[in-house]
Amino acid sequence: MAADDKIQMWNPNTGRPDVKIDREKFDAVRKAILKALPRKGSTMPFKELPLATELNLPDGQIPGGGSVMWYVTTVKLHMEHEGELERVAGETPQVVRRVK
């Protein structure tokens, strides 16, 4: 796999780079998360996001395999860092909202 087939994840909590994941997996999970939160302002409790994402993945799986929960968490954090998603302040347990 070429280096450009990986994408650097970022963690908004630390402001630092995190792991690198396959671009195909990132694209599939990001797209599925955006389908789960279809409009700007759409909200969802984080605990519901993995199942909602899984339902929007091709064949209900991460391309090439892997834990849906791990990839949803990793990609969600990256999307927060990029300003696509945000945590709704004051909500416990965590609720996420689509920003863009």
Contacts in CASP RR format, 6 or more apart in sequence:
PFRMAT RR
TARGET T0000
AUTHOR 0000-0000-0000
METHOD contacts of the structure
MODEL  1
MAADDKIQMWNPNTGRPDVKIDREKFDAVRKAILKALPRKGSTMPFKELP
LATELNLPDGQIPGGGSVMWYVTTVKLHMEHEGELERVAGETPQVVRRVK
1 22 0 8 1.000
4 23 0 8 1.000
5 22 0 8 1.000
5 23 0 8 1.000
5 24 0 8 1.000
6 20 0 8 1.000
6 21 0 8 1.000
6 22 0 8 1.000
6 23 0 8 1.000
7 20 0 8 1.000
7 21 0 8 1.000
7 22 0 8 1.000
7 23 0 8 1.000
7 26 0 8 1.000
8 17 0 8 1.000
8 18 0 8 1.000
8 20 0 8 1.000
9 17 0 8 1.000
9 18 0 8 1.000
9 19 0 8 1.000
9 20 0 8 1.000
9 21 0 8 1.000
9 26 0 8 1.000
9 74 0 8 1.000
9 75 0 8 1.000
9 77 0 8 1.000
9 78 0 8 1.000
10 16 0 8 1.000
10 17 0 8 1.000
10 18 0 8 1.000
10 77 0 8 1.000
10 78 0 8 1.000
10 81 0 8 1.000
10 82 0 8 1.000
11 17 0 8 1.000
11 18 0 8 1.000
11 77 0 8 1.000
11 78 0 8 1.000
11 81 0 8 1.000
12 77 0 8 1.000
12 80 0 8 1.000
12 81 0 8 1.000
13 77 0 8 1.000
15 81 0 8 1.000
18 74 0 8 1.000
18 77 0 8 1.000
18 78 0 8 1.000
19 74 0 8 1.000
21 71 0 8 1.000
21 74 0 8 1.000
21 75 0 8 1.000
22 63 0 8 1.000
24 63 0 8 1.000
24 64 0 8 1.000
25 62 0 8 1.000
25 63 0 8 1.000
25 64 0 8 1.000
25 66 0 8 1.000
25 71 0 8 1.000
26 75 0 8 1.000
26 78 0 8 1.000
28 57 0 8 1.000
28 58 0 8 1.000
28 62 0 8 1.000
28 63 0 8 1.000
29 53 0 8 1.000
29 57 0 8 1.000
29 62 0 8 1.000
29 71 0 8 1.000
29 72 0 8 1.000
29 75 0 8 1.000
30 75 0 8 1.000
30 79 0 8 1.000
31 56 0 8 1.000
32 53 0 8 1.000
32 54 0 8 1.000
32 55 0 8 1.000
32 56 0 8 1.000
32 57 0 8 1.000
33 49 0 8 1.000
33 53 0 8 1.000
33 56 0 8 1.000
33 72 0 8 1.000
33 75 0 8 1.000
33 76 0 8 1.000
33 79 0 8 1.000
33 85 0 8 1.000
34 84 0 8 1.000
34 98 0 8 1.000
35 56 0 8 1.000
36 44 0 8 1.000
36 49 0 8 1.000
36 52 0 8 1.000
36 53 0 8 1.000
36 55 0 8 1.000
36 56 0 8 1.000
37 43 0 8 1.000
37 44 0 8 1.000
37 85 0 8 1.000
37 96 0 8 1.000
37 97 0 8 1.000
37 98 0 8 1.000
38 98 0 8 1.000
39 98 0 8 1.000
40 98 0 8 1.000
40 99 0 8 1.000
40 100 0 8 1.000
41 97 0 8 1.000
41 98 0 8 1.000
41 99 0 8 1.000
42 97 0 8 1.000
42 98 0 8 1.000
43 88 0 8 1.000
43 95 0 8 1.000
43 96 0 8 1.000
43 97 0 8 1.000
43 98 0 8 1.000
44 52 0 8 1.000
44 95 0 8 1.000
44 96 0 8 1.000
45 93 0 8 1.000
45 94 0 8 1.000
45 95 0 8 1.000
46 76 0 8 1.000
46 93 0 8 1.000
46 94 0 8 1.000
46 95 0 8 1.000
46 96 0 8 1.000
47 93 0 8 1.000
47 94 0 8 1.000
49 72 0 8 1.000
49 76 0 8 1.000
49 96 0 8 1.000
50 68 0 8 1.000
50 69 0 8 1.000
50 72 0 8 1.000
50 73 0 8 1.000
53 68 0 8 1.000
53 72 0 8 1.000
54 60 0 8 1.000
54 61 0 8 1.000
54 68 0 8 1.000
57 68 0 8 1.000
61 68 0 8 1.000
62 68 0 8 1.000
62 71 0 8 1.000
76 85 0 8 1.000
76 96 0 8 1.000
79 85 0 8 1.000
80 86 0 8 1.000
80 87 0 8 1.000
80 96 0 8 1.000
83 99 0 8 1.000
83 100 0 8 1.000
84 98 0 8 1.000
84 99 0 8 1.000
84 100 0 8 1.000
85 96 0 8 1.000
85 97 0 8 1.000
85 98 0 8 1.000
85 99 0 8 1.000
86 96 0 8 1.000
86 97 0 8 1.000
86 99 0 8 1.000
87 94 0 8 1.000
87 95 0 8 1.000
87 96 0 8 1.000
87 97 0 8 1.000
88 94 0 8 1.000
88 95 0 8 1.000
88 96 0 8 1.000
88 97 0 8 1.000
END
